[in-house]
């Protein structure tokens, strides 16, 4: 089954005092535009897992990582193809479609 995930409005709120970045986003099925809940999201740096979370019933998630870190966000959902995207945790907005 082809990957039908979309990460909408993936934002990073940079908190300068604590030197962390907070990613907030939503995962949806591209064809049906429906939110996908229980999607596992893992942040990796050099193949080491540094954070992880799961989407809520609205397909929304929040993930906190060290600021300025080059990371790979991986999305895993039963019935869909696994997908990973590379980002740097200091941008303000990311809109990624799969």
MMTF fields as JSON, N, C-alpha, C and O atoms, coordinates in Angstrom:
{
  "mmtfVersion": "1.0.0",
  "mmtfProducer": "UNKNOWN",
  "numBonds": 391,
  "numAtoms": 392,
  "numGroups": 98,
  "numChains": 1,
  "numModels": 1,
  "chainsPerModel": [1],
  "groupsPerChain": [98],
  "chainIdList": ["A"],
  "bondAtomList": [4, 2, 8, 6, 12, 10, 16, 14, 20, 18, 24, 22, 28, 26, 32, 30, 36, 34, 40, 38, 44, 42, 48, 46, 52, 50, 56, 54, 60, 58, 64, 62, 68, 66, 72, 70, 76, 74, 80, 78, 84, 82, 88, 86, 92, 90, 96, 94, 100, 98, 104, 102, 108, 106, 112, 110, 116, 114, 120, 118, 124, 122, 128, 126, 132, 130, 136, 134, 140, 138, 144, 142, 148, 146, 152, 150, 156, 154, 160, 158, 164, 162, 168, 166, 172, 170, 176, 174, 180, 178, 184, 182, 188, 186, 192, 190, 196, 194, 200, 198, 204, 202, 208, 206, 212, 210, 216, 214, 220, 218, 224, 222, 228, 226, 232, 230, 236, 234, 240, 238, 244, 242, 248, 246, 252, 250, 256, 254, 260, 258, 264, 262, 268, 266, 272, 270, 276, 274, 280, 278, 284, 282, 288, 286, 292, 290, 296, 294, 300, 298, 304, 302, 308, 306, 312, 310, 316, 314, 320, 318, 324, 322, 328, 326, 332, 330, 336, 334, 340, 338, 344, 342, 348, 346, 352, 350, 356, 354, 360, 358, 364, 362, 368, 366, 372, 370, 376, 374, 380, 378, 384, 382, 388, 386],
  "bondOrderList": [1, 1, 1, 1, 1, 1, 1, 1, 1, 1, 1, 1, 1, 1, 1, 1, 1, 1, 1, 1, 1, 1, 1, 1, 1, 1, 1, 1, 1, 1, 1, 1, 1, 1, 1, 1, 1, 1, 1, 1, 1, 1, 1, 1, 1, 1, 1, 1, 1, 1, 1, 1, 1, 1, 1, 1, 1, 1, 1, 1, 1, 1, 1, 1, 1, 1, 1, 1, 1, 1, 1, 1, 1, 1, 1, 1, 1, 1, 1, 1, 1, 1, 1, 1, 1, 1, 1, 1, 1, 1, 1, 1, 1, 1, 1, 1, 1],
  "groupList": [{"groupName": "UNK", "atomNameList": ["N", "CA", "C", "O"], "elementList": ["N", "C", "C", "O"], "formalChargeList": [0, 0, 0, 0], "bondAtomList": [1, 0, 2, 1, 3, 2], "bondOrderList": [1, 1, 2], "singleLetterCode": "X", "chemCompType": "L-PEPTIDE LINKING"}],
  "groupTypeList": [0, 0, 0, 0, 0, 0, 0, 0, 0, 0, 0, 0, 0, 0, 0, 0, 0, 0, 0, 0, 0, 0, 0, 0, 0, 0, 0, 0, 0, 0, 0, 0, 0, 0, 0, 0, 0, 0, 0, 0, 0, 0, 0, 0, 0, 0, 0, 0, 0, 0, 0, 0, 0, 0, 0, 0, 0, 0, 0, 0, 0, 0, 0, 0, 0, 0, 0, 0, 0, 0, 0, 0, 0, 0, 0, 0, 0, 0, 0, 0, 0, 0, 0, 0, 0, 0, 0, 0, 0, 0, 0, 0, 0, 0, 0, 0, 0, 0],
  "groupIdList": [1, 2, 3, 4, 5, 6, 7, 8, 9, 10, 11, 12, 13, 14, 15, 16, 17, 18, 19, 20, 21, 22, 23, 24, 25, 26, 27, 28, 29, 30, 31, 32, 33, 34, 35, 36, 37, 38, 39, 40, 41, 42, 43, 44, 45, 46, 47, 48, 49, 50, 51, 52, 53, 54, 55, 56, 57, 58, 59, 60, 61, 62, 63, 64, 65, 66, 67, 68, 69, 70, 71, 72, 73, 74, 75, 76, 77, 78, 79, 80, 81, 82, 83, 84, 85, 86, 87, 88, 89, 90, 91, 92, 93, 94, 95, 96, 97, 98],
  "secStructList": [7, 7, 7, 7, 3, 3, 3, 3, 3, 3, 3, 3, 3, 3, 3, 6, 6, 6, 6, 3, 3, 3, 3, 3, 3, 3, 3, 3, 3, 6, 6, 6, 7, 7, 5, 7, 7, 1, 7, 3, 3, 3, 3, 3, 3, 6, 6, 3, 3, 3, 3, 3, 3, 3, 7, 7, 6, 6, 1, 3, 3, 3, 3, 3, 3, 3, 6, 6, 7, 3, 3, 3, 3, 3, 3, 3, 7, 6, 6, 1, 7, 7, 3, 3, 3, 3, 3, 3, 6, 6, 7, 1, 3, 3, 3, 3, 3, 7],
  "xCoordList": [0.852, 0.0, 0.898, 1.858, 0.58, 1.396, 1.197, 0.149, 2.198, 2.116, 1.174, 1.335, 0.208, -0.775, -0.805, -1.87, 0.35, 0.435, 0.819, 1.508, 0.385, 0.781, 1.001, 0.199, 2.055, 2.323, 1.991, 2.663, 0.948, 0.51, 0.924, 0.868, 1.332, 1.66, 2.599, 2.383, 3.638, 4.652, 5.406, 6.142, 5.226, 5.858, 6.846, 6.73, 7.796, 8.793, 8.769, 9.063, 8.42, 8.435, 9.746, 9.935, 10.642, 11.953, 11.867, 11.425, 12.298, 12.32, 13.777, 14.534, 14.17, 15.566, 16.174, 17.342, 15.427, 15.979, 16.404, 17.498, 15.581, 15.875, 16.576, 16.917, 16.799, 17.49, 16.836, 17.52, 15.514, 14.79, 13.858, 13.499, 13.479, 12.506, 11.319, 11.485, 10.118, 8.907, 8.259, 7.882, 8.129, 7.461, 5.998, 5.68, 5.113, 3.687, 3.209, 3.597, 2.374, 1.91, 0.692, 0.158, 0.256, -0.92, -0.629, -0.032, -1.042, -0.831, -2.194, -3.129, -2.297, -3.563, -3.337, -2.223, -4.402, -4.419, -4.609, -5.599, -3.683, -3.722, -4.965, -5.565, -5.356, -6.507, -7.827, -8.659, -8.027, -9.314, -9.338, -10.407, -8.171, -8.032, -8.434, -8.637, -8.55, -8.906, -7.67, -6.59, -7.827, -6.75, -6.426, -7.315, -5.141, -4.715, -4.262, -3.317, -4.952, -4.55, -3.657, -3.599, -2.972, -2.065, -0.894, -0.391, -0.466, 0.737, 1.928, 1.958, 2.907, 4.112, 5.099, 5.351, 5.664, 6.619, 7.887, 7.845, 9.011, 10.3, 11.25, 11.326, 11.981, 13.035, 14.374, 14.669, 15.197, 16.511, 17.605, 17.418, 18.756, 19.956, 21.082, 21.396, 21.695, 22.749, 22.291, 23.011, 21.097, 20.497, 20.169, 19.748, 20.352, 20.005, 18.652, 18.459, 17.721, 16.405, 16.558, 17.064, 16.105, 16.205, 14.843, 14.775, 13.77, 12.418, 11.406, 11.697, 10.219, 9.147, 7.793, 7.686, 6.758, 5.397, 4.422, 4.831, 3.135, 2.068, 0.996, 0.736, 0.371, -0.692, -1.927, -2.197, -2.676, -3.916, -5.068, -4.845, -6.291, -7.45, -7.742, -8.519, -7.131, -7.292, -6.11, -6.043, -5.175, -3.997, -2.907, -1.942, -3.03, -2.074, -0.988, -1.203, 0.185, 1.283, 2.155, 2.087, 2.969, 3.941, 5.19, 5.107, 6.348, 7.607, 8.655, 8.775, 9.417, 10.428, 11.817, 12.096, 12.691, 14.057, 15.036, 14.624, 16.337, 17.324, 17.383, 17.33, 17.49, 17.519, 18.786, 19.869, 18.633, 19.758, 20.213, 21.206, 19.508, 19.872, 19.384, 18.251, 20.234, 19.829, 19.17, 19.81, 17.892, 17.169, 16.428, 16.208, 16.06, 15.212, 13.933, 13.972, 12.79, 11.488, 10.94, 10.807, 10.62, 10.083, 8.65, 8.349, 7.77, 6.356, 5.999, 6.274, 5.385, 5.013, 3.533, 3.075, 2.788, 1.357, 0.966, 1.303, 0.261, -0.171, -1.021, -1.983, -0.664, -1.401, -0.85, -1.347, 0.185, 0.799, 2.297, 2.875, 2.914, 4.351, 5.058, 4.656, 6.117, 6.904, 7.555, 7.983, 7.627, 8.215, 9.094, 8.759, 10.23, 11.127, 11.465, 11.59, 11.615, 12.026, 13.154, 13.166, 14.101, 15.228, 14.95, 14.511, 15.211, 15.013, 16.059, 16.728, 16.189, 17.032, 16.104, 15.26, 16.259, 15.331, 15.591, 15.841, 15.532, 15.602, 14.805, 14.88, 14.059, 13.197, 11.87, 11.529, 11.126, 9.852, 8.687, 7.793, 8.664, 7.542, 8.037, 8.974, 7.401, 7.663, 6.32, 5.506, 6.085, 4.862, 5.296, 5.831, 5.069, 5.545, 4.361, 3.499, 4.315, 3.274, 3.918, 4.995, 3.25, 3.762, 2.809, 3.056],
  "yCoordList": [-1.178, 0.0, 1.242, 1.33, 2.161, 3.372, 4.244, 4.227, 4.977, 5.892, 7.034, 7.719, 7.226, 8.282, 9.22, 9.638, 9.536, 10.411, 11.818, 12.018, 12.739, 14.117, 14.793, 14.654, 15.5, 16.258, 17.705, 18.338, 18.22, 19.578, 20.513, 20.185, 21.661, 22.709, 22.23, 22.49, 21.531, 21.111, 22.365, 22.935, 22.785, 24.012, 23.734, 22.767, 24.587, 24.486, 25.798, 26.863, 25.703, 26.866, 26.855, 26.043, 27.737, 27.757, 28.474, 29.62, 27.77, 28.334, 28.629, 27.722, 29.893, 30.266, 29.994, 29.613, 30.177, 30.013, 28.572, 28.339, 27.622, 26.229, 25.507, 24.333, 26.185, 25.614, 24.34, 23.376, 24.348, 23.225, 23.73, 24.907, 22.838, 23.144, 22.211, 21.021, 22.761, 21.969, 21.861, 22.871, 20.634, 20.375, 20.087, 19.276, 20.742, 20.444, 20.187, 20.899, 19.182, 18.89, 18.008, 17.66, 17.649, 16.806, 15.829, 16.204, 14.581, 13.55, 13.182, 12.865, 13.23, 12.906, 11.949, 11.817, 11.292, 10.461, 11.406, 12.135, 11.404, 12.347, 12.163, 13.148, 10.93, 10.685, 11.084, 11.725, 10.709, 10.957, 12.231, 12.685, 12.809, 14.007, 13.758, 14.707, 12.493, 12.154, 12.14, 11.752, 12.567, 12.533, 11.09, 10.24, 10.819, 9.475, 9.491, 10.192, 8.706, 8.635, 7.424, 6.522, 7.415, 6.337, 6.12, 5.005, 7.191, 7.128, 7.352, 8.328, 6.447, 6.586, 7.482, 7.298, 8.461, 9.4, 9.36, 9.554, 9.108, 8.998, 10.031, 10.179, 10.75, 11.666, 10.999, 10.559, 10.925, 10.286, 11.276, 12.164, 11.106, 11.864, 10.848, 10.193, 10.709, 9.704, 8.312, 7.587, 7.949, 6.634, 6.402, 5.306, 7.404, 7.3, 7.984, 9.131, 7.279, 7.862, 8.908, 8.613, 10.151, 11.213, 11.646, 12.323, 11.269, 11.606, 10.783, 10.271, 10.661, 9.948, 10.32, 10.772, 10.127, 10.431, 9.678, 8.983, 9.829, 9.221, 10.274, 11.118, 10.233, 11.194, 10.903, 9.757, 11.965, 11.815, 11.457, 11.167, 11.478, 11.089, 12.063, 11.741, 13.25, 14.232, 14.205, 15.022, 13.27, 13.177, 14.165, 14.302, 14.86, 15.892, 15.296, 14.308, 15.93, 15.498, 16.685, 17.757, 16.471, 17.453, 16.684, 15.658, 17.187, 16.509, 17.543, 18.564, 17.306, 18.242, 17.648, 16.514, 18.437, 17.994, 19.134, 20.292, 18.82, 19.882, 20.828, 20.383, 22.116, 23.129, 23.009, 22.743, 23.212, 23.197, 21.804, 21.65, 20.801, 19.416, 19.01, 19.309, 18.336, 17.757, 16.425, 15.523, 16.304, 15.091, 14.485, 15.128, 13.238, 12.532, 12.188, 11.513, 12.652, 12.31, 11.115, 11.163, 10.039, 8.83, 8.618, 8.737, 8.302, 8.107, 6.653, 6.14, 5.984, 4.573, 4.419, 4.835, 3.818, 3.605, 2.275, 2.0, 1.458, 0.152, 0.31, 1.078, -0.418, -0.346, 0.673, 0.773, 1.442, 2.446, 2.195, 1.578, 2.666, 2.539, 3.511, 4.668, 3.04, 3.898, 5.017, 4.802, 6.215, 7.364, 8.15, 8.317, 8.64, 9.474, 10.738, 10.7, 11.87, 13.13, 13.723, 13.586, 14.38, 15.02, 16.506, 17.182, 17.008, 18.428, 18.899, 18.089, 20.207, 20.803, 21.528, 22.318, 21.264, 21.765, 23.224, 23.537, 24.117, 25.545, 26.368, 27.597, 25.728, 26.437, 26.745, 26.128, 27.696, 28.047, 27.257, 26.886, 26.987, 26.27, 25.224, 25.46, 24.079, 23.02, 22.459, 22.09, 22.393, 21.792, 20.648, 20.868, 19.435, 18.266, 17.403, 17.089, 17.02, 16.124, 14.867, 14.907, 13.755, 12.468, 11.886, 10.802],
  "zCoordList": [0.0, 0.0, 0.0, 0.766, -0.841, -0.942, 0.281, 0.928, 0.566, 1.694, 1.364, 0.354, 2.213, 1.983, 3.179, 3.635, 3.666, 4.83, 4.408, 3.408, 5.148, 4.913, 6.248, 7.171, 6.338, 7.543, 7.212, 6.397, 7.852, 7.575, 8.687, 9.873, 8.27, 9.205, 10.301, 11.485, 9.885, 10.838, 11.232, 10.426, 12.445, 12.896, 13.991, 14.743, 14.057, 15.104, 15.885, 15.344, 17.141, 18.012, 18.769, 19.676, 18.411, 19.024, 20.368, 20.461, 21.39, 22.728, 23.061, 23.408, 22.956, 23.06, 24.428, 24.514, 25.475, 26.819, 27.071, 27.585, 26.727, 27.024, 25.882, 26.02, 24.752, 23.607, 23.078, 22.733, 23.018, 22.433, 21.342, 21.309, 20.463, 19.418, 19.593, 19.861, 19.441, 19.554, 18.181, 17.586, 17.679, 16.419, 16.705, 17.575, 15.983, 16.062, 14.649, 13.723, 14.474, 13.132, 13.131, 14.184, 11.951, 11.763, 10.641, 9.631, 10.806, 9.802, 9.222, 9.958, 7.876, 7.218, 6.054, 5.548, 5.644, 4.45, 3.27, 3.219, 2.33, 1.216, 0.351, -0.078, 0.092, -0.782, -0.142, -0.784, 1.125, 1.776, 2.608, 3.015, 2.862, 3.704, 5.162, 5.92, 5.553, 6.937, 7.814, 7.369, 9.069, 10.045, 10.394, 10.45, 10.63, 11.012, 12.472, 12.833, 13.305, 14.701, 14.916, 14.08, 16.033, 16.436, 15.472, 15.341, 14.801, 13.97, 14.902, 15.651, 14.857, 15.667, 14.94, 13.75, 15.659, 15.081, 15.922, 17.137, 15.268, 15.937, 15.342, 14.123, 16.21, 15.772, 16.014, 17.125, 14.947, 15.049, 14.696, 13.865, 15.344, 15.028, 14.952, 15.946, 13.777, 13.561, 13.972, 14.659, 13.547, 13.826, 15.3, 15.668, 16.139, 17.556, 17.779, 17.376, 18.418, 18.702, 19.81, 20.893, 19.516, 20.515, 21.052, 22.078, 20.381, 20.854, 20.082, 19.001, 20.646, 19.968, 20.534, 21.674, 19.731, 20.158, 19.249, 18.319, 19.534, 18.746, 18.485, 19.344, 17.306, 17.013, 17.854, 18.212, 18.162, 18.926, 17.987, 16.812, 18.5, 17.681, 16.543, 15.644, 16.568, 15.492, 14.525, 13.606, 14.726, 13.872, 14.225, 13.473, 15.349, 15.746, 16.641, 17.343, 16.589, 17.448, 17.849, 17.249, 18.871, 19.334, 19.739, 20.414, 19.322, 19.564, 19.94, 19.263, 21.002, 21.482, 21.237, 21.627, 20.581, 20.277, 20.564, 20.645, 20.719, 20.916, 19.722, 18.575, 19.978, 18.921, 18.082, 18.603, 16.773, 15.848, 15.46, 14.748, 15.913, 15.63, 14.242, 13.864, 13.496, 12.222, 12.546, 13.088, 12.214, 12.585, 11.397, 10.371, 11.58, 10.63, 11.372, 12.4, 10.853, 11.425, 10.661, 9.438, 11.381, 10.758, 11.224, 12.411, 10.281, 10.541, 10.263, 9.178, 11.246, 11.13, 11.454, 12.518, 10.526, 10.725, 10.101, 8.95, 10.854, 10.384, 9.117, 9.105, 8.055, 6.806, 5.819, 4.697, 6.222, 5.361, 5.283, 6.177, 4.23, 4.07, 5.008, 5.123, 5.682, 6.564, 5.75, 4.616, 6.342, 5.659, 6.608, 7.781, 6.099, 6.882, 6.098, 4.874, 6.811, 6.198, 7.026, 8.249, 6.368, 7.048, 7.224, 6.293, 8.428, 8.716, 9.724, 10.366, 9.853, 10.887, 11.847, 11.425, 13.121, 14.137, 14.501, 15.665, 13.514, 13.814, 12.809, 12.827, 11.952, 11.014, 11.698, 12.707, 11.151, 11.777, 11.23, 11.991, 9.931, 9.34, 8.356, 7.594, 8.384, 7.405, 6.986, 7.832, 5.688, 5.151, 4.261, 3.175, 4.714, 3.992, 3.575, 4.396, 2.306, 1.803, 1.266, 0.671, 1.48, 1.0, -0.012, -0.54]
}
